[in-house]
Amino acid sequence: MSETLIIFSRYPEPGKTKTRMIPALGAVGAAELQRAMTEHTLKTAIALSAYRQVKTEVHFAGGNLELMQQWLGQDVTYVAQAEGDLGEKMRSAFAGAFVGSQRVVIIGIDCPDIDRQILTQAFEALEERDLVLGVAEDGGYYLIGLNHLVAELFEGINWGTEQVLSQTRVIAEQLELKTHYLTTLADVDRPEDLSIWQKHTQA
């Protein structure tokens, strides 16, 4: 397949995932949120694959292959995340996917408003642009897509801060990458963000 969608997630072990939600939800509740948001994101990926020939990979931290298969099934390709910071993990993920794909998109599970249309826009943009970024309200990005590996995009970034998008944009401009920006969306990172997720559970 010429297109790959990579979902970054974590095995939902209490106390080791969604830790910023623990004050509001408790360790078990935070892990359940991780579980539910991952399943929601995977459903979106499956909906996309019904319309577009896209390979889906789940890149996981925590747990192991057997636990991931028991949780999300045998029909998904699982890859253990690389060592290092988020940038090193994403660079490694892109490098692996480009062995067989021409266009690769990475998302996490923290943005439940990502839908099939947004993912379609990302892959279509990569037919003409080098880089696609989904702008997150907190100053980061909820999606990054490339049509070739650009390792510099993952170096010297203050991950987890409101500077991520601006620092990435500067690098992209220095490298003269043709960049497409997707609609701005909110992540579910902190207790005050839970209302964003609740919209989807009520729907």
C-alpha positions as CSV (number, residue, x, y, z in Angstrom):
1,M,0.0,0.0,0.0
2,S,1.2,3.5,-0.7
3,E,-0.4,5.1,2.4
4,T,0.1,4.3,6.0
5,L,-1.7,5.7,9.1
6,I,0.2,5.3,12.4
7,I,-1.6,5.6,15.7
8,F,0.5,6.2,18.8
9,S,-1.0,4.7,21.9
10,R,-0.1,3.1,25.2
11,Y,-1.4,-0.1,26.8
12,P,-4.0,1.1,29.4
13,E,-2.3,0.1,32.6
14,P,-3.5,2.0,35.7
15,G,-1.0,4.5,36.9
16,K,1.1,4.5,33.7
17,T,-1.2,6.2,31.3
18,K,-3.2,9.5,31.1
19,T,-1.5,10.4,34.4
20,R,-2.7,14.1,34.2
21,M,-6.2,12.7,34.5
22,I,-5.6,10.8,37.7
23,P,-6.6,13.7,40.0
24,A,-10.1,13.7,38.4
25,L,-10.6,10.1,37.4
26,G,-8.3,8.0,39.6
27,A,-5.7,5.7,38.1
28,V,-8.2,3.1,36.9
29,G,-10.5,5.7,35.4
30,A,-7.6,7.4,33.6
31,A,-6.6,4.0,32.2
32,E,-10.2,3.4,31.1
33,L,-10.1,6.7,29.3
34,Q,-6.9,5.7,27.5
35,R,-8.6,2.4,26.5
36,A,-11.8,4.1,25.2
37,M,-10.0,6.9,23.3
38,T,-7.7,4.4,21.6
39,E,-10.7,2.3,20.6
40,H,-12.4,5.4,19.3
41,T,-9.4,6.4,17.2
42,L,-9.0,2.9,15.8
43,K,-12.7,2.9,14.7
44,T,-12.0,6.2,12.8
45,A,-9.0,4.5,11.1
46,I,-11.2,1.5,10.1
47,A,-13.8,3.9,8.8
48,L,-11.1,5.5,6.6
49,S,-9.9,2.2,5.3
50,A,-13.4,1.4,4.0
51,Y,-13.0,4.4,1.6
52,R,-9.3,4.5,1.0
53,Q,-6.6,1.9,0.7
54,V,-4.6,2.8,3.8
55,K,-2.6,0.5,6.0
56,T,-3.1,1.1,9.8
57,E,-0.4,0.5,12.3
58,V,-0.7,0.9,16.1
59,H,2.6,1.9,17.7
60,F,2.4,1.0,21.3
61,A,4.2,1.6,24.6
62,G,3.7,-0.5,27.7
63,G,2.2,-4.0,27.6
64,N,3.4,-6.4,24.9
65,L,2.2,-7.7,21.5
66,E,0.0,-10.4,23.1
67,L,-1.7,-7.9,25.4
68,M,-2.3,-5.5,22.5
69,Q,-3.8,-8.3,20.3
70,Q,-6.0,-9.5,23.1
71,W,-7.3,-5.9,23.5
72,L,-7.6,-4.6,19.9
73,G,-7.6,-7.8,17.9
74,Q,-5.4,-9.7,15.5
75,D,-6.3,-7.6,12.4
76,V,-4.1,-4.7,13.2
77,T,-0.3,-4.3,12.7
78,Y,1.4,-3.6,16.0
79,V,4.8,-2.0,16.4
80,A,6.6,-1.3,19.7
81,Q,7.5,2.3,19.9
82,A,11.2,3.1,19.6
83,E,13.3,4.3,22.6
84,G,13.9,8.0,23.2
85,D,11.7,11.1,23.3
86,L,8.6,11.6,21.2
87,G,10.7,13.0,18.3
88,E,12.8,9.9,18.2
89,K,9.8,7.7,18.3
90,M,8.1,9.5,15.5
91,R,11.2,9.7,13.3
92,S,11.7,5.9,13.7
93,A,8.0,5.3,12.9
94,F,8.2,7.3,9.7
95,A,11.4,5.7,8.7
96,G,9.9,2.2,9.1
97,A,6.7,3.1,7.3
98,F,8.5,4.7,4.3
99,V,10.0,1.3,3.4
100,G,6.7,0.5,1.8
101,S,4.6,3.7,1.7
102,Q,4.7,7.0,-0.2
103,R,2.5,8.9,2.2
104,V,2.5,8.5,6.0
105,V,0.4,10.1,8.7
106,I,0.9,9.9,12.5
107,I,-1.8,10.7,15.0
108,G,-2.2,10.0,18.7
109,I,-5.4,9.1,20.5
110,D,-5.8,12.4,22.4
111,C,-7.9,14.2,19.8
112,P,-11.3,12.6,19.4
113,D,-12.5,15.1,16.9
114,I,-10.2,13.6,14.2
115,D,-12.5,12.0,11.7
116,R,-12.4,10.3,8.4
117,Q,-12.7,13.6,6.5
118,I,-9.7,15.1,8.3
119,L,-7.5,12.0,7.6
120,T,-8.6,12.0,4.0
121,Q,-7.6,15.7,3.7
122,A,-4.2,14.9,5.2
123,F,-3.4,12.1,2.7
124,E,-4.7,14.1,-0.3
125,A,-2.6,17.1,0.7
126,L,0.5,14.9,0.7
127,E,0.0,14.2,-3.0
128,E,1.3,17.8,-3.6
129,R,2.7,19.0,-0.2
130,D,5.8,17.7,1.7
131,L,4.3,18.2,5.2
132,V,0.8,18.2,6.7
133,L,0.2,19.5,10.2
134,G,-3.0,19.3,12.3
135,V,-2.9,22.4,14.5
136,A,-3.7,21.7,18.2
137,E,-5.2,24.4,20.4
138,D,-2.5,24.0,23.0
139,G,0.3,24.9,20.6
140,G,1.3,21.4,19.5
141,Y,0.0,19.4,16.6
142,Y,-2.5,16.4,16.6
143,L,-1.4,15.1,13.3
144,I,1.8,15.1,11.2
145,G,2.1,13.7,7.7
146,L,5.0,13.4,5.3
147,N,5.7,12.1,1.8
148,H,9.3,11.5,2.6
149,L,11.4,11.3,5.8
150,V,12.5,14.7,7.1
151,A,14.5,13.8,10.2
152,E,15.1,17.5,11.1
153,L,11.5,18.0,12.0
154,F,12.0,15.8,15.1
155,E,15.2,17.4,16.4
156,G,15.5,20.2,18.9
157,I,11.8,20.4,19.7
158,N,10.5,21.1,23.3
159,W,8.0,18.2,23.3
160,G,5.0,18.6,25.5
161,T,5.1,22.4,25.4
162,E,3.2,25.1,23.6
163,Q,6.2,25.7,21.4
164,V,6.0,22.5,19.5
165,L,4.0,23.8,16.5
166,S,6.0,27.1,16.2
167,Q,9.3,25.3,16.4
168,T,8.2,22.8,13.8
169,R,7.0,25.5,11.5
170,V,10.4,27.3,11.7
171,I,12.2,24.1,10.7
172,A,9.8,23.5,7.9
173,E,10.4,27.1,6.6
174,Q,14.1,26.7,6.8
175,L,13.9,23.5,4.8
176,E,11.5,25.1,2.3
177,L,9.0,22.4,2.8
178,K,5.6,22.9,1.2
179,T,3.3,22.7,4.2
180,H,-0.5,22.2,4.5
181,Y,-2.3,23.1,7.8
182,L,-5.4,21.2,8.8
183,T,-8.2,22.7,10.9
184,T,-7.4,23.5,14.6
185,L,-8.7,21.0,17.1
186,A,-8.4,20.4,20.9
187,D,-6.6,17.6,22.7
188,V,-7.9,15.8,25.7
189,D,-5.0,16.1,28.1
190,R,-6.2,17.5,31.4
191,P,-9.4,17.2,33.5
192,E,-10.8,20.5,32.1
193,D,-10.7,18.9,28.6
194,L,-13.0,16.0,29.5
195,S,-16.0,17.8,28.1
196,I,-14.5,17.4,24.6
197,W,-14.5,13.6,25.1
198,Q,-17.9,13.5,26.7
199,K,-19.4,14.9,23.4
200,H,-18.4,11.7,21.8
201,T,-19.5,9.3,24.5
202,Q,-22.9,11.0,24.6
203,A,-23.2,10.8,20.8
